[in-house]
């Protein structure tokens, strides 16, 4: 299970699932054209990705 946690306040988010296939989203990162690393959650069946949750003005992190 991918659990995201805020490094500032400790709030956490548990399982997120794809609305198309109901499979659990997997944590990943992408690199933007300007070299920034962004945390994302992706569908294992390729239905897409979303930006991972934010809290306290920053990306929440996920230990894989």
ABEGO torsion letter per residue (X at the ends): XBBBBBAAAGBBBBBBBBAAAGBBBBBBBBBBAAGBBBBBBBBAAGAEBBBBBBBGGBBBBBBX
